[in-house]
Structures are given as structure tokens and as C-alpha cells.
Amino acid sequence: MSSDPPFRPAWWLPGAHLQTLGGKYLRPLPDLPLDRERMETPDGDFLDLDFGPDPDPHGPIVLILHGLEGFSRRPYVLYAANLLAGSGLMPVALNFRGCSGEPNRRARLYHSGETGDALFVLKRLRARWPHRPLGALGFSLGGNVLLKLMGEREDGGRNLLRGAAVISVPYDLEAGARRLERGLMGRFYTRYFLRSLKEKIRAKEEMLTPLLDLPAVFRARSLRAFDHAATAPLHGFQGASDYYRRCSSAGFLAGIRVPTLLLHALDDPFLPPQALPRAPLEANPALTPLFLPRGGHVGFVSGPLPWRAGFWAEAAVLRFFLEHLWAGAREAPGP
């Protein structure tokens, strides 16, 4: 990755928050054809996947995992999928449970440490295309899921993936939750997420009434309060702190054995820079961390003018995949 061109933040988006908001609102929405497929899960629920074009029947496949309250048709997902497809890789976007536009069936949601669904999908993709290299790209929460999935496996993920990349991961969920409780913009981001999360609870209110203290859920004014009242009890944690401790990807980095690119901005408003797990990142030769001074959260917007904006992170991820996944396609078939 040393040959990558340096990231030069757009001069007209100074600061972390403008980079973050610019990344959200300026990424183009490509007209990418997607085919939706529903996979029934072993516990009686379902997952909706969106398959992009398959430009090469022997080429790599990349599973894309979206962020908190995202879905497969967010501009950042579609933009990345379009780049991948344009270079011969087939993108497949997973919608986490309840994120595809239809409430899931079970009395549960998704969360930052739920790796079972991504594992289930990767195994299904492997079974369908046993000779094609698999990669995965995770944004924010999806990146935390991806890192934890690889790191918690005995083989470090090598029997699942040939390469992985993550962008703007909240490596320390506790520190990230505290960060979003501070300042005007932290409250702005929090309100944005909570509005959507509470709507999902309301859509399943009858099912969840026996399981949750719903008044406490709807009173929540921070992600920590919501996680304590909803995420933790629904998924078997003792509370928000237990959930954050057991699911933060920082604790799983040492076990990863898949070549993985990790992009992060030191000014990311969702995680303080001192919370970055530098020691395990630097100690694991499978990991390639790129810590940039600026870029915000899933921002990394460059370009001379707003109508000529560039998006550095996705371009860096594409180069990484072209190096690692196409190399895998030329070697022996997948595991």
C-alpha cells in the first residue's frame, strides 16, 4: 500500500464533521443493478442480500457490510459496489437483520458483535462458488463485525476470506459511546441513530413488550442508554458495558490471519484517537493499518470542488482487493 497516492482532504470541507457529512451527502448514487435474494436463517429468521453485477464468472466476490442503521442502498455501499463491479469483482451487500426495509421475524436485532449472520452468508457464498476468492468490506459497525468474525475463529478467518478491508471502525465501543455523548455534534449524530433504532423497536413493540422495559428504551437519549435498555437484554448481555467489552473488535485483532486493510482518520468524531488499538494492529503482520490525520467518519473526501469530489477510501480499498483477491483467483481454488 506504500504506492497509494496520499489523501488530500478537500479544502472546502475543513474539519472532521464536514468530512463526515460530506461523505454522507456527496457520494454519488450510481445506477447499479441489484438482484435481491432472501436467505432463510437456521433460527427461522431471514437475511436479505443484494447481488451486484457479476463481471467475471471466475473473479472474486466481495461481501459488503454496512454501518449502524445503514442498508445495502446507502450511497457509500452502492459507490463501493460500483467500483468493485467496474474492476471485475462481484459485490454482494448484506442487509443486517431488520435493515432491508422489512422487520425481521425474531425478537432480536443486529449489533456490533453479531458475527453469526455474516458467517452464515460467507459459508453460503463459499458453497455456491467454491473456486472463487472471497473478500469482505466493512464500514463502521460492519467493520467491527468483520474484524471480530475473523479474529474469533480458530483459523483467523483464512478458510473464509482471501482479503478484507474496513473503514472507520469503532474499535473500542465503550470509548465510542462516550465520545458521542459529548458536544453538540455528538448529540446530533446520536439523535440521528436513535430515531431509526427506536422506530425498529416500535415496529415490533408487541413482540418485545415481554422482553424489554420499553419506556426506558424510548426514553434513551444516548446510544449507551439504548444499548443498556434494548441491545443488551435482547442479545444476552448483562448491560451496555458488558456488551461493549465483549464485542469491541480491538480484542480480536491478534487472532486475524487474513490480509486486512484498516483505514481510519485520527479526527474521526465517533472514536477518540487514544482509543485506537495501536499495539495489536502493529503487532499482527496480517493487518495493514492506515491511520490518516484527517478524514472524519467514512468521509475521506478529496477533490478541488464539490462537483468534482473524490472518495479516497474506496479507491484505496479497491487497490488492496485487486492486489490480494485477484492474486488469489490466479492461485489454487478456494478452500
N, C-alpha and C positions, 0 to 999 in steps of 0.2 A: 504493500500500500504506500510505500515511500514515494512512488511515482505519481500519486494523486495530485492534481492541482490544488493549491491551498484554497481554503474557504475565505472569501472576502465578503463580509456581510454587506448587504445593500445599505448605502449611505442614507437612504431615505426611510430606513426602518431602524433608527438607533434604539438600543436598549432591548432587554430580554422580552419585555411584554409586547412590544411592537413586532419583534421577530416571531413570537408565538402566535399573535393574532394574524400577522401577515401570512404565516404558514398555513393557518386555517382557512383564510378567506381568499388568498391569491392563487392557491394551487388550482390549475385548470381542471375541469371536469371532462375528461376525454370520453368520446362516444365509443366506449369499448363494449362489444357484445359479450354478454354473460349468460351462461346457462345455469339455472338453479337446480340443485339436486338436494333432496332431503334424505338424510341418513337417520334411520331409527337406532337409538342407543340401547344398550343392554338393559338399562333400568326403566325402559318404557317411555323415554322422552325422545326428542329429536334434535338434530343439528341441521341447519341449512347452510349449504356451501354454494358459492358462485364460482363456476369454472370459466376462465377466460379462454381466448383462442389458443389452439394447440398448433404452433407454427412448425414444429418438427416432431414427428412421431417417435423419434429416438432421443429427443432432447430432454433436458432437466425439467423438473416440476418444482415450483416454489409455493409452499403454503404461507399465506399471509394472515397474521393475527392482529386484529385491530386493538385500539386502546379503550380506556374506560368510556362506556356509553357510546362507543362507535359502532360501526357496522360495515358491511362489505362495499357499500356505495358511497362512503365518505370520499371526498376528493383525494385525501392522502393515500387511501387504499387504491383507488382507481388509477391515480397517477403512477404509483409504483407498479401496479399490474400492467399498465400500458407500456411502461418502459421495458419490463421483463418480456412481454409478448413481442415487442418490437425487436428484441435481440435473440429470439428463438427459444425462450423459456416459457413454459405454460404456467400462468398464475392461477392459483386456487385460493379463494378468500373464504375463511371460516367465519361465520357469524356465531359468536358465543350465545349460550342459551338465553332466549328472550330478546335477542338483539336483531332479529331478522324481520321485525315488523309484526310478529305474532307471538303472544305469550307462550312460553314453554309449558309443558303439561305438569311437571313435577313441582313440589313445594320447595324449590331451590332456585338459585340464580347462577351467576358465574362470579368468579372473584380472582384476585391477583395470583392465587396459588393453586387454582384448579387446573391440573395438568391432565386429568384423565380424558377429557374430551379431545384435546389436541393429540394425545397419544392414540386414541381410538381412530381419529381421522388419518393420522400418518400411517398407521398399520393398514387401514383400508386402501389408502393410495398405494402403499407398497405392494399389497396383494394384487391390485389391479394392474399395476405397471412394475413388475418385479425387476426389470432390466434398465429402468431409467433412474438417474440420480435424483434424489430428493433434497431440497433445501427448504429453509423456513426463514421468514422475515417477521419480526415482531415490533410493533410500535407501542411504546409506553407500557401500559399494563400487559399488553400482548407480549412484549419483550420480556417482562418479568416472568410470565408463564413459560415462555420458551426456554429461558435460561434455567429455571427451576426444573423443567421437564428433563433437559439434558443432564443436569448436574445430579439429579436424584437417582438416575439409572445406573445400574452396576457397570454398564459398558460406556458410560459417559455420553450416550446418545449415538454412538458410532453405527449401531445397527439400524438406526432410523434415518440419519441425515448425513450428507456429504459436506454440507456447509450451512452456516446460519449467520444471520445479521440482526441486530437490534438497534433501535433508535430511541433515545431519551427514556431510558428505563428508570423507574423509581426503585433503585437497588435496596434502599432501606425504607420500608413502608412507614415505619414509625416516624422517621425524620421527615418524610414527605408529607405525612398528615399534619405534623406540627407546622411545617412551612406554609401549608395552605390555610392555616388558622391565623396567619399574620398579615396585616396590611389590607388596604382597600382592594388591590388586585387579587390577593389570595381569597378574599371573601367573594369577589366576582366569579372567579373560577369555581369556587365551591358551590355557589348558588346554581351555576350552570349545570354542574353534575348532579346536584341533589334534586333539582326539578325533575330530571329524567328518571333518576333512580326511584324517587317516590311515586312517579306515575306507574312504574312497573309493579310496585307493591300494591298500589290501588287497583290495578288491573286484576290482581289475584287476591284481593282482600278477603273474600270468603274462605279461600283455601288456607290463607296464612293466619287468620284470626286465632285459631287454637295454638299457634306456634310462636307468635310474636306479641310483644307489647306494642300494638300498632300506634297508640297515642305517642309513645316515646319515639317510634320511627318517624312519625310525621312532625314531631317537634324538633327533630335533629337539625341543627344549624351548622354542623361541621361534618366532614367525612368520618372523623373518628366517632362521633355520636351515632351516625348512621351505621357504621360498621359494628359498633357495640350493640346496637338495638336490633339490627337486621342481619348483616353478613355473618357475624359470629354465631348466633344461635341457629341460623339456618344450615350452617355447614360444619357444626361440631366443634367450634372453638369456644374457649372459656370467656372470651371477651375480645375487644379490639386489640389490646396489647398482645394477647396470645396469638391472634390471627396474624398480626404484623410480624411477630417474632418467627413464627413457623413458616411464613410464606415469602419473606423477603429474599430475593434472588441472590443477595450478597452471600448468603450462607451456602450456596450451591455452586459457586463459581469454580471451586477447586476440583470438582468432580467432572467437569465438562471435558470431553475428548474430541469434540467436533471443531474444526476450524471455524472460528466465530469472530465476526467484526462487531465492535461495540462503539457506537457513535453517541457522544454526549457533549453538551455545552456546559461549561462551568457556571454560566449565568442562568441555567435552567430554573425557572421560578417554581418548579414543582419539587425540587430537591436541593438542599444546601450543598455546596461543593465539598464541605468537610465530611459529608456522609458518603461520598464515593468510596467504594471498597478498593482502594488503590493496590494494597498489598496482594490480595488474591488475584486481582486482574493481572498484575505484573508478574506473578509467580507461575502462572499457567501458560505454557508455550502455545496451547491451542487457541488462546484468546489474543485478539488484536484490538486493544483499546485505542480509540482516537478521541482524546479529550480536547475540545476546542474552547478558546476563551469566550466566544460568543456564539449565539445561535438560538437561544431560547429553548422552548419545549416543542419538539417536532417542527422547528422553524427552518433554520439554515437557509434563509432566503438571500440570494445574491442578485446581481444584475444592475444595470445602470439606471433603469427606470421601472416604475410599477408595471407597465405593459410589456416590459422585456425582462420580467423576473425569471431567475433561475433557482433551482432547488438542488442544492449541493449534496444533501444526504442520500437521496435516492440514486443519484449518479454514482456516488462512491459505493453504495451497496451493489449496484449493477456491475461495476468493475470487479468487485470482490467475487460475485457469483460467476461471472464469466471466467474468472481465473480458476475457481475451485470446483464449480459444478460441471463445466464443460470438460475440465480435466478428468473428472470422474466419469463423464459419459464416454470418454475415449479409453478408459481402463476396463477392468473386468466388470461384469454386470453387478448390479446392486446386491446387497446381502440377502 
